[in-house]
Amino acid sequence: MTANLIKALKKPWKVGGKEATEIEVRPATMKDVCEAEQSASAFQPNSFNVQMACLQVVRAGEFTGPFVASHFNALSPGRFAEVTAAMQEADRLGEG
């Protein structure tokens, strides 16, 4: 079993009513990809990535979810890029 990645955030993210300074992300599975495609078409890459984040982000600070699209839709594109970079890093580490 691959360990989850814990990544510090550049700026705190208010989620679940509290400020989170780090996120914990797990590597994606094909089940995650299929679920994200059902929720948002793979032809809509931003929506698909938000759905993947809902599945891959395990924890933000003390908040352990469930994560929904509105948690990520409230972020700026730059802040969401920080989340997707952590997701990609978790995926790379999970391949080893």
C-alpha positions as CSV (number, residue, x, y, z in Angstrom):
1,M,0.0,0.0,0.0
2,T,1.4,3.4,-1.0
3,A,1.6,6.1,1.6
4,N,-0.3,9.3,1.3
5,L,1.4,12.6,0.5
6,I,1.2,15.4,3.0
7,K,1.9,18.8,1.4
8,A,2.1,22.2,3.1
9,L,0.0,24.9,1.5
10,K,1.5,28.3,0.6
11,K,-1.5,30.1,2.2
12,P,-4.1,28.7,4.6
13,W,-7.3,27.3,3.0
14,K,-10.6,27.7,4.9
15,V,-12.4,24.4,4.6
16,G,-14.8,22.8,7.0
17,G,-15.0,26.0,9.0
18,K,-11.3,25.9,9.9
19,E,-8.0,27.1,8.4
20,A,-6.0,24.3,6.8
21,T,-2.2,24.7,6.3
22,E,-1.6,21.3,4.8
23,I,-3.4,18.7,2.7
24,E,-3.1,15.0,2.6
25,V,-3.5,13.4,-0.8
26,R,-3.6,9.7,-1.9
27,P,-2.7,8.3,-5.3
28,A,-5.5,7.9,-7.7
29,T,-7.0,4.6,-8.8
30,M,-8.8,3.7,-12.0
31,K,-11.9,3.5,-9.9
32,D,-11.4,7.2,-9.1
33,V,-10.9,8.1,-12.7
34,C,-14.1,6.3,-13.8
35,E,-16.1,7.9,-10.9
36,A,-14.8,11.4,-11.9
37,E,-15.7,10.8,-15.5
38,Q,-19.2,9.9,-14.5
39,S,-19.5,13.1,-12.4
40,A,-17.8,15.4,-15.0
41,S,-16.9,14.4,-18.5
42,A,-13.3,13.9,-19.2
43,F,-14.0,16.4,-22.0
44,Q,-14.4,19.1,-19.3
45,P,-10.9,19.0,-17.8
46,N,-11.4,21.5,-15.0
47,S,-14.6,19.9,-13.8
48,F,-12.9,16.5,-14.1
49,N,-9.9,17.7,-12.0
50,V,-12.2,19.0,-9.3
51,Q,-14.0,15.7,-9.1
52,M,-10.6,13.9,-8.9
53,A,-9.7,16.3,-6.0
54,C,-12.9,15.3,-4.2
55,L,-11.7,11.7,-4.4
56,Q,-8.0,12.1,-3.8
57,V,-7.8,14.7,-1.1
58,V,-8.0,12.8,2.2
59,R,-7.6,15.7,4.6
60,A,-7.2,19.4,4.7
61,G,-5.9,20.4,8.1
62,E,-8.3,18.8,10.5
63,F,-11.1,18.5,8.0
64,T,-11.4,14.9,6.7
65,G,-14.4,15.4,4.3
66,P,-16.3,14.3,2.6
67,F,-14.9,16.8,0.0
68,V,-17.3,18.2,-2.6
69,A,-16.8,20.3,-5.6
70,S,-17.8,23.5,-3.8
71,H,-14.8,23.2,-1.5
72,F,-12.5,23.4,-4.6
73,N,-14.7,25.7,-6.7
74,A,-14.2,28.5,-4.1
75,L,-10.4,28.4,-4.8
76,S,-8.7,30.6,-7.3
77,P,-7.2,28.8,-10.3
78,G,-3.7,29.4,-8.9
79,R,-4.7,27.9,-5.5
80,F,-6.3,24.9,-7.1
81,A,-3.1,24.4,-9.2
82,E,-1.4,23.8,-5.8
83,V,-3.9,21.0,-5.1
84,T,-3.5,19.4,-8.5
85,A,0.3,19.6,-8.2
86,A,0.0,17.6,-5.0
87,M,-2.3,15.1,-6.6
88,Q,0.1,14.6,-9.5
89,E,3.0,14.2,-7.1
90,A,1.0,11.6,-5.1
91,D,0.3,9.7,-8.3
92,R,4.0,9.7,-9.3
93,L,5.1,8.5,-5.8
94,G,2.3,5.8,-6.0
95,E,3.8,4.4,-9.2
96,G,7.1,3.4,-7.5
